[in-house]
Amino acid sequence: MAGDQGRRRYLLDGRRVTVRDLIDADLIDPGARLQFARPRSGETYTAIIGESGELVVDGRPHTSPSAAARAATGAGQIDGWTAWTTEVGATLHALRGQLLDAVAAEASTAQRADDEEDKPESPRSRHDFLKRARQAAERGEPEKITVRDVIRLWGARGRGSRISLRIKADLDNHGLTTEPDFLSVTLDDEVELAEVQPEQAPAAVTDNAPVTDSATGTVIPAALDGRREIGMTLGNLTKPGRTLEWVKRSATVEEAITKMLVNDFSQLPVLKNKYTLEGAVTWQSIAQARLKDPDAPLSAAIVAASRLSYSDDLNKVLPRLQDEDFVVVANHHNEITGIVTTADVVALYRERTLPFLLIGELDQELRGLIEATFAFDTVREVCAQPGRPDLTSFDNMTMGDYQQVLAHPTCWAELGWPLDRGTFVKRIDELRELRNDIAHFNPDPVPEDTVEKLKHMLDVIRMFGPSDGS
């Protein structure tokens, strides 16, 4: 029973509600008939709740309401939680809300997660906030909040993979999304907590198999997985709060040159209005136009410019940036908000290159230390976890494995270092999270003290670890 209550409470803290949860809470029965009506097309679809919470459509089971809605209609993305209704007209989303309210009433204390850096709001407080945000969105008055304040509700300072996964799950449970996507903009950009529209829902989880975190070996329930992989977008490189500098086609060359000089720009977009791009002018295009005609107007210096979305993946845009040197970026309202240049990308990669190289050194040092100190059978036994294949060699170890070995009291004693185990392992854990963020291209800037922390850790390991001649 205690385990069931713990599982229920986890619904407030990072696990998506399933139809099986509704069955367990006696909110719906196996065999219940659901309907999905589409007034525009005049069609109505039917699904039956299976014993395990699956939705059966035309004799075929589907593991989520959205998957069942897509199968029934043949359409793309549909929020099955708001689409399917019971025979008395209640949506699955309404039943999900009843369950979350009941669990929130049971919750009395917050459980800190491993990656929470600040004291988070309690799961009950977050539930109440998200419930109010959903009500505001339904009234057409969506809550506006910075990304930084969003993740602070979950006790985090950055958008690491696990904390972002939890945020996505909690938002989904309330039928909410952020506009724009909180992963695709900067920490200081403002987002709206908007109602997920029935046919614009995020991808649903359709696989019941658990997922294993490759860095830590932690088994993540399938209901937690289902977000997009965190990665850099053009929106992550735009500067929040910065006023977009631009000129009209009718502007003078002198106006364009002055704006470029005082802002240290190499290019300037030419707009008809904030939604309509007509091209750009650059130092090169102005020089070429004036070489041909010393009195050439600005319109003669306009060159083509690519307009892309804030949510476009940076890796996919790199070839175009290489060819064109810059792209113009539009936000989720189609409003042109900024420019991303090759210089911006170079600065980003420069910021991350040294930490990435130092993390590689740290990985090698820790692996060498463990290989030189412990028998492989001991390491394999300490690192063994249910549902995860056993290690086959030292080369298969992750940063999480190093942490697990060094955190083991017997292994630490065998190491024989005159250091505090808790403090040392805590720093390893911090650097493991940092490694995950950099490897998965966390969109947030690398913390300023990252390089120093990595260098200090390397110095400590080399100070007390076995020498090359040992």
VENJOFEN-V854266 format. One record per run of one state. SS is the DSSP state (~ for helix, > for strand, _ for the rest). FROM is the first residue (numbers start at 1). LEN is the number of residues. If there is no record, write none. Layout:
ss = [SS	SS]
from = [FROM	FROM]
len = [LEN	LEN]
This chain:
ss = [_	~	_	~	_	>	_	>	_	>	_	>	_	~	_	~	_	>	_	>	~	_	~	_	>	~	_	~	_	>	_	>	_	>	_	>	_	~	_	>	~	_	>	_	~	_	>	_	>	~	_	~	_	>	_	>	_	>	~	_	>	_	>	~	_	~	_	~	_	~	_	~	_	~	_	~	_]
from = [1	2	11	19	25	33	39	43	50	55	58	60	63	65	74	80	84	85	86	91	92	107	123	139	143	147	153	161	174	176	180	190	196	211	213	219	221	222	225	233	234	238	246	248	253	264	267	274	276	283	293	298	302	303	304	307	310	313	314	325	326	331	336	342	374	376	384	394	397	399	408	409	416	421	440	450	465]
len = [1	9	8	6	8	6	4	7	5	3	2	3	2	9	6	4	1	1	5	1	15	16	16	4	4	6	8	13	2	4	10	6	15	2	6	2	1	3	8	1	4	8	2	5	11	3	7	2	7	10	5	4	1	1	3	3	3	1	11	1	5	5	6	32	2	8	10	3	2	9	1	7	5	19	10	15	6]
